[in-house]
Every structure is written in structure tokens, then in C-alpha cells.
Amino acid sequence: MRFMHDHVAAEPARAEVDAQAGWLLLEFGTPWCGHCQAAQPALQAFVDAHDLPHWKIEDGKGKLLGRSFQVKLWPTVILLRDGKEVARVVRPVNVADLATLQSALPD
């Protein structure tokens, strides 16, 4: 399974994210965020449907990775291809809210 259920408290370095080959879905948020919790069913369905690697990163004060992606609200979900951002969605609630990510993926 590629969907990550728990946040990673020790964020990876930006260079590690940038070096990832292929598709990667980054999710920034916190375990206690209500918006983050509400987004989980839609995000899991999306990740499972597209067999995407998913990194759930705990964000907050002093977290450099989120700042490097200019994350301001949670959850912020960023689709990367070969380390480059191709699409972003902020505070999705259902699968329809992920249409921007869907349209960035190949058919």
C-alpha cells in the first residue's frame, strides 16, 4: 500500500524530495488538523486509484520543507513529477476537489 496513514514528524530534506524520480504526492498537515482528517478518505481513494507514492509530512512552525513549498493552509497536497511541482490542491474534502491533480496525471 502506498497511502501513508501517519504523518512523518522528521521531514525529509528538500534535496531528497527534489531528487525523487517519477510521481510523488506530498501532503502537508498535522494529525490534529480537522481539515486534514476530513481529507483522508478522498486522498486515500486518489492515491490507491493511481498507485501513487504518498508522503504525509507533518508541517508547522520551524518546518522548512513546508516553507520551501510555500504551504500556508492544511492540508496542502502537491503532486510532483521528477521532483517538480505539476499540481496543487489546498483543503480538499472529496474526490472532486482533486480534479486539478487528476488532470495533471497522464491518461
Salt bridges, closest charged atoms under 4 A:
ASP18 OD1 - ARG14 NE 2.81
GLU27 OE1 - HIS54 NE2 2.79
ASP51 OD1 - ARG2 NE 3.43
ASP59 OD2 - ARG67 NH2 2.87
GLU85 OE1 - ARG88 NH2 2.92
